[in-house]
């Protein structure tokens, strides 16, 4: 590609990126307003999502999963334990290691939140044609594939190692934004064709 064409392509990509970001921010805000996560912050919700999939994980591995320092992950767990959504116990194999488990109250909270989100999402998807739903799924899959491939390259171009996803308490991305499937609580094989 010639330099002028590359500049044009980069300009168009930047324009599309801005439009995508603006649309996602609007949708995330609407979703947050329609289905609030209280009494859990978005960072705490990511902890619950992780424990729901990997119950019995230790604090160090949880920190890696959510991209947070162990001290930040520990504070998130403190709050979840205080409201009864998480239980800590010593590992049966190493008394120095703490095992984290989601409680039945925590599972009930996630189930209720997912049900509300599914209901909201289902009404939106029902207003779309089968072709539009298929295009949405194809587009999301392609976007994630391109993101996963581009992220290490972008970090290398900037001269930095790829950084993990943010996980501190100040992270204001909507819970599940890093995994679109978390919007409905499903993981793979989604099909929205009627």
Secondary structure as the mmCIF struct_conf table of DSSP 4:
data_model
#
loop_
_struct_conf.conf_type_id
_struct_conf.id
_struct_conf.beg_label_comp_id
_struct_conf.beg_label_asym_id
_struct_conf.beg_label_seq_id
_struct_conf.end_label_comp_id
_struct_conf.end_label_asym_id
_struct_conf.end_label_seq_id
HELX_RH_AL_P HELX_RH_AL_P1 UNK A 3 UNK A 34
BEND BEND1 UNK A 35 UNK A 35
TURN_TY1_P TURN_TY1_P1 UNK A 38 UNK A 39
BEND BEND2 UNK A 40 UNK A 40
HELX_RH_AL_P HELX_RH_AL_P2 UNK A 42 UNK A 53
BEND BEND3 UNK A 54 UNK A 54
TURN_TY1_P TURN_TY1_P2 UNK A 55 UNK A 56
STRN STRN1 UNK A 58 UNK A 58
HELX_RH_AL_P HELX_RH_AL_P3 UNK A 59 UNK A 66
TURN_TY1_P TURN_TY1_P3 UNK A 67 UNK A 67
HELX_RH_AL_P HELX_RH_AL_P4 UNK A 70 UNK A 82
TURN_TY1_P TURN_TY1_P4 UNK A 83 UNK A 84
BEND BEND4 UNK A 85 UNK A 85
STRN STRN2 UNK A 86 UNK A 90
BEND BEND5 UNK A 92 UNK A 93
TURN_TY1_P TURN_TY1_P5 UNK A 95 UNK A 96
BEND BEND6 UNK A 97 UNK A 97
STRN STRN3 UNK A 98 UNK A 102
HELX_RH_AL_P HELX_RH_AL_P5 UNK A 104 UNK A 126
TURN_TY1_P TURN_TY1_P6 UNK A 127 UNK A 127
BEND BEND7 UNK A 128 UNK A 128
HELX_RH_AL_P HELX_RH_AL_P6 UNK A 130 UNK A 157
TURN_TY1_P TURN_TY1_P7 UNK A 158 UNK A 159
BEND BEND8 UNK A 160 UNK A 160
HELX_LH_PP_P HELX_LH_PP_P1 UNK A 161 UNK A 166
BEND BEND9 UNK A 168 UNK A 168
TURN_TY1_P TURN_TY1_P8 UNK A 169 UNK A 170
BEND BEND10 UNK A 173 UNK A 173
HELX_LH_PP_P HELX_LH_PP_P2 UNK A 174 UNK A 174
TURN_TY1_P TURN_TY1_P9 UNK A 175 UNK A 178
HELX_RH_3T_P HELX_RH_3T_P1 UNK A 180 UNK A 183
TURN_TY1_P TURN_TY1_P10 UNK A 184 UNK A 185
BEND BEND11 UNK A 188 UNK A 188
#
